[in-house]
Amino acid sequence: MDDIKQWSKYLLSLPGSDLSYPFGPDTLVFKVKGKMFALIGHRNDKDFMNLKAIPDNVLFLTEQYESITPGYHMNKKHWVSVEIGHSENDGMLKGLADDSYLLVKSSLTKKLQNEVDGL
């Protein structure tokens, strides 16, 4: 997947996911039960996706991959920005998106997690 429409469709397919535009029409924010797990935006002529990650993974990813940087306009300890369509990320971005979703979902109350699991 290398375009925003495909990624939006995928992210919305995750249970309990919804899309909003709190930062304007060009920034897509994906949440599960009101908590953001992904953001798709555009800067420096490139599309990118911000994803939540475990701090140790943030450090590893940003050191190992040229196309992954600390989260743009996010807490740099917990978020990464991943360039969409960069060949270096082929096959990896879906796993990072899934990890972000699961990380945020696991931070929900048990009641909300059960609601998501029931979808």
N, C-alpha and C positions, 0 to 999 in steps of 0.2 A: 504494500500500500504506500503510495507516495503523494496522494493529494488530500486536501482538507476534507472533501466530501466523504471519501472512503474512511478516513479516520473518525470523522464525526459519527458516521453510521456505526462503526465498530464500538466507539466509546458509549454510544447510546444503547447498544445491545447488551451492555453489562447490567445486571439486575439492579433496579432502583435508580439508575442513572438518569439525570435530566440535564438539559442545556439551558443556559441563561447568558445574558449579555450585559452584566453589570458595569463593564468598562467601555461600553460602546459597541456598535454593530460589527466591528472588525475583530473583536476578541471574544472567542468562544470559551465559555467556562462550563466545565462538566462537574457535577456534584452527585454524591450519593447521600441521600437523606440530609441535604443541606450543607454538606462538607465537601469542599473542592478537592478533587483528585487529579484533574487535568485542566490545562488551559492551552488553547491554540491561538497563536498570534503571528504577527509579521513584523520583522525589523531587519534593517540592513539588507533589504531585498531578498530575505529568506523567510520561509515559514518555519515556525518552531513550535514545540510542545513542551510546556512546563509540567513536570511530574514529580510527585513526592517520592522520596527514597530514604532509606536508613542512612544516617550520617556517614557511616563507614563506606557505604556504597557510593554516596555523593563524592567523597574524596577519591575513591578508586576510579570512578567513571570520568570525572573531570581531569584526572591525571593521565588516563590511558587513551582517551578519545578526543581528537581535535574538534569534533562536531558536537561535543557535550560540554556545556559550561555551567557554572553555578546558576541557579534559577534567576532569570531576569525579573526584577521587581519582586522577588520572593525572598524568604529566609534562606540564605545560601547554604546553611547547614543541613536543611531538610529538603531542598528542591533542586532539580536540575532542569536546564533548558536543552532540548535535543533538537537538532536541525532535522526537519522533515525532508525526506527525499535524498539525503546524503548516503552514498553507497556504503559508507562505514557502518551505518545503522541498520542496513537491511536485515530483517529477521530479529533484531534486538529490540526495536522500538515497541513492538507488540508486548514482549515480555516485560519491559519497563512500565508500560501502561497498565498491564495486569497487576504488577507488583504495587504500583501506586494505588490502584483501586482497592486492592486487598489490605494495604496498609491503612488507608483511610477508613475502610469498612471496619477493620478490627478496632479502631479507636471509638466507634459508636457504642452507645449503651447496648447491653445484651438485648433489650427489648427491640431497639431499632435494627440490630443485626438479625434478629429472628424475623422481623418484618421483611427485610431484604431477602433473607433465605427463603421465605415463603412466596416470593414472586416468581 
